[in-house]
Amino acid sequence: YTDFLVNEVDDQEKVIHITNTTFSDISNDEFHYSIEKNGPLKLNENEMKRIIDLLGEDIFQEITNFLEDDNKMTKFVLTKVFKDKSYRTSIHTAIREVYKGLLDTTTTPDEEIKITFSKGSTRFHGNFWANVGGEYCMFYLYKENMDTMECINLLSKFFRVKPRIFSFAGTKDKRGCTVQRCTAWKIKAGRLSNLNKSLKGFRVGNFSYTDTKLELGDLKGNAFTIILRDVKEDDGLINECLSALKTKGFVNYYGIQRFGTSIIATHVVGILLLKSDWQGAVELLLKEASERIQVSTESKSIWSNIENVKSALKKTPQKYVSEYSVLSSLAKESSKSPNYASALQKIPRNLRMMYIHAYQSYVWNFAVTERLRKFGFNPVEGDLVLCNQTIYSNDDLIDSEFSNPQIDSSAKLTKIIRAKHLTADELINYSIYDIVLPTPGHDILYPKNCIKDFYLDFMKKDGLDGLNMVRSVKEFSLTGSYRLILSKPKMMEWEIVKYQDPDEQLSMTDIDILENRILKSQSNEKVDQIFKAVKLKMQLMSSSYAT
């Protein structure tokens, strides 16, 4: 897996490298950030006015004295009676927001408001998250031969929290060694750091605190180091081909990891979900499970037999998240009419959406091939280019490799980029590097030429109507997006290296560097090198695949 290294490039264009796995940037005595050390909680003018307007100057002063009372003489602050429930709600909200969670409020039976210190904080310790810089612990995730979500699910299991507590800018390839940023809501760095001694296949490090969680797409791209082994061509041809790649770029296909590595391609499950064929989707997902319990997949009622379900569940490791979730749901039923739709809902949302996104990517890959076959590498009338018009929506905008677990019905508004059709007069102003194609959705334009017919005919073969992508299940009603058909590396360099052992490691991972390891090739320079490899380094924009 060391032949394929991926390091995220953050939104400041910094290449992310894990350089430490211990928690040393903040004192181990992290629970004891005191008001004395960090200074009293300071309110700005607007914050003070907000409290005074609601409670009056006398109560505001009582709260200030309460916070600064180091002798613990006062246990709480009690306001006057407030009969209006909505007014009391305004007070509860203001106290929580202005004092950054340091204070709690409760309504007494007499309709007064009692103000106390929040659980877990004291007048000496203040509010931990405010003191350290925010409620999110930022950390770097290094992994080998693991999916990003596999790591997140394991971390969730360790901490007994839901996966949505964690967020990241985008998923990374499974088959490789990758580094990316993640944020964890109200998980302390010390707890994350302590896990490293028991983690297998991945590490966490470079801890810090922030008041902002990572969102889908919060990156500039990825830096790749790729080893191409046992190259037979002469050096001149190698340099010629790679120079062409550097200057001309490549077709911006979605990578193979988009479609899964199991027997069942993820996009096939996506087709069934888009057709609302819940039973078919479950039976396809559980095809491998049926093979483990050695029953025929010809029987349409295989998962109506509760004994089959229970047997398969026992033999399915929890790391197979989709299968395990569906089987766990079906195993709780005794009916011969299983609720397949309900079982599918037990799959974490990010994984459910992965199947739909895979189908979008599948269609796009074939469409771009047809576009280039028909019209070559020049813009033509009816092609699509991005324009400046944007709108905001709560619908999922799927652009690239990303699949994020924390997106739900309360997700923030997404910026949707619009496209326009090229006219004959405009062709001179654009190049092939400006042309985009859509992923299928209910809020996109198709090219105004024969490529539109290709989309519709292609999807019709799968039983889908490309002009009707709205679904009764809201999460499956995707808006669609636009993707450049060609991509160029932002940075690209290469070297030709010689090596002796076919299995010899030729590139250093971040963990190798962190642990001061030495490559075999570096320690045996005098040995005859009989094989040739190309070591390629390049940076690609987000959503482009080096695979």
C-alpha positions in Angstrom: 0.0 0.0 0.0 3.0 2.3 0.2 3.0 2.5 -3.6 0.0 4.9 -3.3 0.3 7.8 -0.8 -2.4 10.5 -0.5 -2.0 13.6 1.6 -4.9 16.1 1.8 -4.3 19.7 0.8 -6.2 22.0 3.1 -8.1 25.2 2.2 -4.9 27.2 2.9 -3.1 25.0 0.3 -1.0 23.3 3.0 -0.2 19.6 2.4 -1.3 17.7 5.5 1.4 15.4 7.1 1.0 13.7 10.5 4.1 14.6 12.5 3.1 13.5 16.0 0.7 11.1 17.6 0.9 12.3 21.2 -1.0 15.0 23.0 1.6 17.5 23.9 0.4 20.9 22.6 -1.8 21.3 25.6 -1.0 20.4 29.2 -2.1 16.9 30.3 -3.8 18.7 33.2 -6.4 19.8 30.5 -9.3 19.8 32.9 -7.9 22.6 35.0 -8.0 25.6 32.8 -9.0 28.1 35.4 -10.6 31.6 35.1 -7.5 32.8 37.1 -5.2 31.5 34.4 -7.2 32.6 31.4 -8.8 35.7 32.8 -12.4 36.3 33.6 -15.1 35.7 31.0 -15.3 39.0 29.1 -18.5 40.1 27.5 -18.8 42.6 24.8 -21.2 45.6 24.8 -23.9 43.8 22.9 -23.8 40.8 25.1 -24.0 42.9 28.3 -26.9 44.8 26.9 -28.7 41.6 26.0 -28.6 40.3 29.6 -29.4 43.7 31.1 -32.4 44.2 28.8 -33.8 40.8 29.8 -32.9 40.7 33.5 -32.0 44.2 34.6 -28.7 45.7 35.9 -29.1 44.3 39.4 -29.3 40.6 38.3 -26.5 41.2 35.7 -24.3 42.4 38.5 -25.2 39.4 40.7 -24.2 37.1 37.8 -20.9 38.9 37.4 -20.2 38.6 41.2 -21.2 35.0 41.1 -18.7 34.2 38.4 -15.9 36.1 40.2 -16.7 34.6 43.7 -13.6 32.5 44.4 -14.8 31.8 48.0 -17.9 29.8 46.9 -20.1 31.9 49.1 -22.9 32.0 46.5 -24.4 28.7 45.1 -26.8 30.3 42.6 -28.5 33.4 41.3 -32.2 33.7 41.5 -34.2 36.1 39.3 -37.6 37.6 39.9 -40.8 35.8 38.7 -41.5 35.7 34.9 -45.0 34.6 34.1 -44.5 34.7 30.3 -43.1 31.3 29.1 -41.7 32.7 25.8 -39.9 35.5 27.8 -38.4 32.8 30.1 -37.2 30.9 27.0 -35.5 34.1 25.7 -33.6 34.3 29.1 -32.6 30.6 29.0 -31.2 31.1 25.5 -29.4 34.3 26.2 -27.7 32.9 29.3 -26.5 29.9 27.4 -25.2 31.8 24.5 -23.7 34.9 26.2 -21.9 32.9 28.9 -20.7 30.2 26.4 -22.3 27.3 28.2 -20.6 28.1 31.5 -24.0 28.7 33.2 -27.1 26.6 33.4 -30.7 27.9 33.9 -33.8 26.2 35.3 -37.3 27.4 35.9 -38.4 27.0 39.5 -42.0 26.0 40.5 -42.6 29.7 41.3 -41.6 30.7 37.8 -38.3 32.3 38.8 -35.1 31.4 36.9 -32.3 29.8 38.8 -28.8 30.3 37.4 -26.0 27.8 38.4 -22.7 26.6 37.0 -23.0 24.0 34.3 -22.2 20.4 35.1 -18.6 19.6 34.5 -17.5 23.2 35.0 -16.7 25.1 38.2 -16.2 28.8 38.9 -12.5 27.9 39.0 -12.3 25.7 35.9 -14.5 27.8 33.7 -15.8 26.2 30.5 -13.3 23.8 29.1 -14.2 24.1 25.4 -14.2 27.9 25.5 -10.8 27.9 27.2 -9.1 25.6 24.7 -10.5 27.4 21.6 -13.6 25.6 20.6 -15.9 22.5 20.9 -14.2 20.6 18.0 -11.0 18.7 18.3 -9.1 18.8 15.0 -6.9 15.8 14.4 -5.0 14.2 11.5 -6.0 10.7 10.5 -3.4 8.4 9.0 -4.7 5.1 7.6 -3.4 2.1 5.6 -5.7 -0.1 3.5 -8.8 1.2 5.3 -11.8 3.3 4.2 -12.2 6.6 5.9 -15.6 5.6 7.2 -14.2 2.3 8.6 -11.9 4.3 10.8 -14.7 6.7 11.8 -17.0 3.9 12.7 -14.2 2.3 14.9 -13.6 5.6 16.6 -17.3 6.0 17.2 -17.4 2.5 18.7 -14.5 3.2 21.0 -16.2 6.4 22.3 -19.7 5.0 22.2 -20.9 7.9 20.1 -22.6 8.2 16.8 -20.5 8.6 13.7 -21.9 12.1 13.0 -19.8 13.3 15.9 -16.9 13.1 13.5 -16.6 15.1 10.3 -14.1 15.4 7.5 -13.6 17.2 4.2 -13.7 14.1 2.0 -13.1 10.4 1.9 -9.7 9.0 0.9 -8.8 5.8 -1.1 -8.8 2.5 0.7 -5.9 0.9 -1.0 -3.1 3.2 0.0 -1.6 5.1 2.9 -3.5 8.4 3.3 -3.6 11.4 5.6 -6.5 13.8 6.1 -8.0 16.2 8.7 -11.0 15.3 10.8 -12.9 17.1 13.6 -14.6 15.5 16.6 -17.3 17.3 18.5 -16.6 17.5 22.2 -14.1 14.6 22.1 -10.9 15.6 24.0 -7.5 15.3 22.4 -6.1 13.3 25.3 -8.7 10.6 24.8 -8.0 10.4 21.1 -4.3 10.3 21.6 -4.6 7.4 24.1 -6.2 5.3 21.5 -3.1 5.1 19.4 -1.7 2.2 21.4 -4.6 0.0 20.5 -5.5 1.2 17.0 -4.7 -1.2 14.1 -4.3 0.1 10.6 -4.6 3.8 11.4 -3.3 6.5 13.8 -4.5 9.9 14.9 -2.3 12.9 15.7 -1.5 16.6 15.4 -4.3 17.6 17.8 -5.7 21.1 18.2 -9.0 22.7 19.1 -11.3 24.8 16.9 -14.7 26.3 17.0 -15.5 25.2 13.4 -16.1 21.7 12.3 -14.9 20.4 8.9 -17.5 20.4 6.2 -17.9 18.5 3.0 -15.5 20.0 0.5 -13.3 22.0 2.9 -10.1 21.3 1.0 -8.2 22.4 -2.1 -7.3 18.9 -3.3 -4.9 16.1 -2.6 -1.1 15.4 -3.0 -0.3 12.0 -4.4 2.9 9.9 -4.4 2.6 7.0 -6.8 5.0 4.2 -7.5 4.8 2.6 -11.0 6.8 -0.7 -10.8 8.7 -2.8 -13.2 8.6 -0.3 -16.0 10.2 -1.7 -19.2 10.1 1.4 -21.5 13.2 3.5 -22.0 13.7 6.7 -20.0 13.1 9.0 -23.0 9.6 7.6 -23.6 8.7 7.7 -19.9 9.7 11.4 -19.7 7.8 12.1 -23.0 4.6 10.5 -21.7 4.7 12.1 -18.3 5.4 15.5 -19.8 2.3 15.2 -21.9 0.3 14.3 -18.8 1.6 17.3 -17.0 0.8 19.8 -19.8 -2.4 18.2 -21.3 -4.0 16.6 -18.3 -6.3 13.6 -18.3 -10.0 12.7 -18.6 -11.5 13.4 -15.2 -13.1 10.0 -14.6 -14.4 9.0 -11.2 -12.0 6.5 -9.7 -12.6 2.9 -9.2 -13.0 3.2 -5.4 -16.2 5.1 -6.2 -17.8 1.8 -7.2 -16.6 -0.4 -4.3 -14.3 -3.3 -4.0 -16.8 -6.1 -3.2 -18.5 -8.5 -5.6 -21.5 -6.2 -5.8 -20.8 -2.9 -7.5 -22.2 0.0 -5.4 -23.9 1.6 -8.4 -26.0 -1.5 -9.1 -27.5 -1.1 -5.5 -28.0 2.6 -6.3 -30.1 1.7 -9.3 -32.4 -0.4 -7.1 -32.7 2.4 -4.5 -33.6 4.9 -7.2 -36.3 2.5 -8.4 -37.6 2.1 -4.8 -36.9 -1.6 -5.1 -36.2 -2.1 -1.4 -36.3 -5.9 -1.5 -34.0 -6.1 -4.5 -31.6 -3.7 -2.9 -31.5 -5.7 0.4 -31.1 -9.1 -1.5 -28.2 -7.6 -3.6 -26.5 -6.2 -0.5 -26.8 -9.5 1.3 -25.5 -11.6 -1.6 -22.2 -12.1 0.1 -23.9 -12.9 3.4 -26.0 -15.6 1.6 -22.8 -17.2 0.4 -21.3 -17.2 3.9 -24.3 -19.3 5.1 -24.3 -21.3 1.9 -27.9 -20.9 0.8 -29.2 -20.4 -2.7 -29.7 -16.8 -3.8 -32.2 -18.0 -6.4 -34.9 -18.1 -3.7 -36.7 -14.7 -3.5 -37.8 -15.5 0.1 -34.3 -16.2 1.5 -34.5 -13.3 3.9 -38.0 -14.1 4.9 -36.6 -17.0 6.8 -35.6 -15.7 10.2 -33.2 -18.6 10.8 -31.3 -17.6 7.6 -31.1 -14.0 8.9 -29.9 -15.0 12.3 -27.3 -17.4 10.9 -26.0 -14.8 8.5 -25.8 -12.1 11.3 -23.6 -14.4 13.4 -21.2 -14.8 10.5 -21.1 -11.2 9.5 -18.3 -9.1 11.1 -19.5 -5.6 12.2 -16.9 -4.0 9.9 -19.4 -4.9 7.0 -21.5 -1.9 8.2 -24.2 -2.1 5.5 -24.7 -5.8 5.7 -24.6 -5.9 9.5 -27.1 -3.0 9.9 -29.6 -4.7 7.5 -29.3 -8.1 9.1 -29.6 -6.7 12.6 -32.8 -5.0 11.6 -34.3 -8.1 9.9 -33.2 -10.4 12.8 -35.6 -8.4 15.1 -38.6 -9.4 13.0 -40.5 -12.6 13.1 -42.8 -11.8 10.2 -42.6 -13.6 6.9 -43.0 -10.1 5.3 -39.8 -8.3 6.3 -39.8 -4.5 6.2 -37.0 -4.1 3.7 -37.4 -0.3 3.6 -36.9 -0.1 7.4 -33.9 -2.3 7.2 -32.2 -0.1 4.6 -32.8 2.9 6.9 -30.7 1.3 9.5 -27.6 1.7 7.3 -25.8 4.9 8.2 -27.0 7.7 5.9 -23.6 8.4 4.4 -23.4 4.7 3.3 -26.9 4.8 1.9 -26.1 7.8 -0.1 -22.9 6.2 -1.4 -24.9 3.8 -3.5 -26.8 6.7 -5.2 -23.7 8.7 -5.7 -22.0 5.7 -7.3 -24.7 5.5 -9.9 -24.4 9.2 -10.7 -20.6 8.7 -11.2 -21.2 5.6 -13.3 -23.4 7.5 -15.7 -21.0 10.4 -15.8 -18.0 8.2 -16.7 -19.9 6.7 -19.7 -21.2 10.1 -20.7 -17.7 11.7 -20.8 -16.4 8.9 -22.9 -19.2 9.4 -25.4 -18.7 13.2 -25.4 -15.0 12.8 -26.3 -15.7 10.0 -28.8 -18.3 12.2 -30.6 -16.7 15.6 -30.6 -13.0 15.2 -29.6 -11.1 17.7 -27.5 -12.7 21.0 -28.7 -15.7 22.8 -27.4 -18.9 22.4 -29.6 -22.2 24.2 -29.7 -24.5 23.0 -26.9 -21.6 22.1 -24.5 -21.9 23.2 -20.9 -19.6 25.6 -19.1 -19.9 27.0 -15.5 -21.3 30.4 -15.1 -21.3 32.9 -12.2 -24.9 32.3 -11.1 -25.2 30.4 -7.8 -28.1 29.5 -5.5 -28.3 27.9 -2.1 -30.1 24.7 -1.3 -30.5 22.1 1.5 -30.5 19.3 -1.1 -27.4 17.2 -1.5 -24.9 18.6 -4.0 -22.7 15.7 -5.0 -19.4 16.8 -6.4 -16.6 14.3 -6.2 -15.3 11.8 -3.8 -17.1 13.1 -0.8 -19.6 11.3 1.4 -20.0 12.9 4.8 -21.8 11.2 7.8 -22.9 14.4 9.5 -25.2 15.7 6.7 -28.8 15.4 7.8 -32.1 17.3 7.4 -30.6 20.2 9.3 -27.5 20.5 7.0 -26.3 23.9 6.2 -27.2 25.5 2.9 -25.2 24.2 0.0 -23.8 26.5 -2.7 -25.0 25.2 -6.1 -23.1 26.3 -9.1 -25.0 26.9 -12.3 -24.0 26.1 -15.9 -25.0 27.4 -19.3 -25.0 26.2 -22.9 -22.4 27.4 -25.3 -23.6 29.2 -28.5 -21.6 29.0 -31.7 -20.4 32.6 -31.2 -19.0 31.8 -27.8 -16.9 28.8 -28.8 -13.8 31.0 -29.4 -13.8 32.1 -25.8 -13.6 28.6 -24.2 -11.3 25.6 -24.3 -11.9 21.9 -23.6 -10.7 22.5 -20.1 -13.8 24.7 -19.4 -16.3 22.1 -20.5 -18.4 20.3 -17.8 -20.9 17.4 -17.8 -23.7 16.9 -15.3 -24.2 14.1 -12.9 -27.9 13.0 -13.1 -30.3 15.0 -10.9 -33.5 17.0 -10.9 -31.8 20.5 -11.0 -29.2 20.3 -13.8 -29.0 21.1 -17.5 -28.0 18.4 -20.0 -25.9 19.4 -23.0 -28.0 20.8 -25.9 -26.7 18.2 -28.4 -26.7 14.4 -28.9 -25.0 13.9 -25.5 -28.4 14.6 -23.8 -29.9 11.8 -25.8 -27.1 9.5 -24.7 -27.8 10.3 -21.0 -31.5 9.6 -21.4 -31.0 6.4 -23.4 -28.3 5.1 -21.1 -30.5 5.6 -18.0 -33.5 4.2 -19.7 -31.7 0.9 -20.0 -31.5 0.9 -16.2 -35.2 1.6 -15.9 -34.7 5.3 -15.0 -36.0 8.5 -16.5 -33.2 11.1 -16.6 -35.7 13.9 -16.8 -37.6 12.8 -13.6 -35.1 12.4 -10.8 -37.4 13.5 -7.9 -38.1 10.7 -5.4 -40.6 10.2 -2.7 -37.7 9.5 -0.3 -36.2 13.0 -0.1 -32.6 12.0 0.4 -32.7 10.1 -2.9 -33.9 13.2 -4.8 -30.5 14.6 -5.7 -30.0 17.9 -7.4 -27.0 16.7 -9.5 -23.9 18.7 -10.1 -21.3 19.6 -12.8 -17.8 18.2 -13.2 -15.0 19.3 -15.5 -14.4 16.7 -18.2 -10.6 17.2 -18.2 -8.3 17.9 -15.3 -4.6 19.0 -15.1 -2.2 18.4 -12.2 -1.5 21.6 -10.1 2.0 20.3 -9.5 3.7 17.3 -11.0 7.3 15.9 -10.8 8.8 12.4 -11.2 12.0 10.5 -10.9 13.1 7.1 -12.3 14.4 4.8 -9.6 16.1 1.4 -9.6 15.5 -1.4 -7.1 16.5 -5.0 -6.4 13.6 -6.7 -4.5 10.2 -6.8 -6.3 8.5 -6.2 -3.0 10.8 -3.5 -1.8 9.2 -0.4 -0.3 10.2 2.6 -2.5 8.5 5.5 -0.7 8.4 6.7 2.9 5.0 7.1 4.6 4.4 9.8 7.2 4.6 7.1 9.9 7.9 5.8 8.5 9.3 9.3 8.8 7.8 9.8 12.2 9.4 6.6 13.5 12.7 7.2 11.8 12.6 4.1 9.6 15.1 3.6 6.8 14.2 2.1 3.5 16.0 -1.0 2.3 17.1 0.8 -0.8 18.7 3.6 1.3 20.7 1.1 3.4 21.9 -1.1 0.4 23.0 1.4 -2.2 25.8 -0.8 -3.5 23.5 -3.8 -4.4 22.8 -4.2 -8.1 19.4 -2.7 -9.0 17.7 -4.8 -11.7 14.2 -3.3 -11.7 13.0 0.1 -12.8 10.2 2.2 -11.3 8.7 5.6 -11.8 8.1 7.7 -8.6 5.4 10.2 -9.5 4.4 13.1 -7.3 1.5 15.4 -8.2 -1.3 17.6 -6.7 -4.8 17.3 -8.0 -7.8 19.5 -7.3 -10.5 18.1 -5.0 -12.7 15.5 -6.7 -10.0 14.4 -9.2 -8.8 10.8 -8.9 -5.2 9.8 -9.4 -6.3 6.2 -9.8 
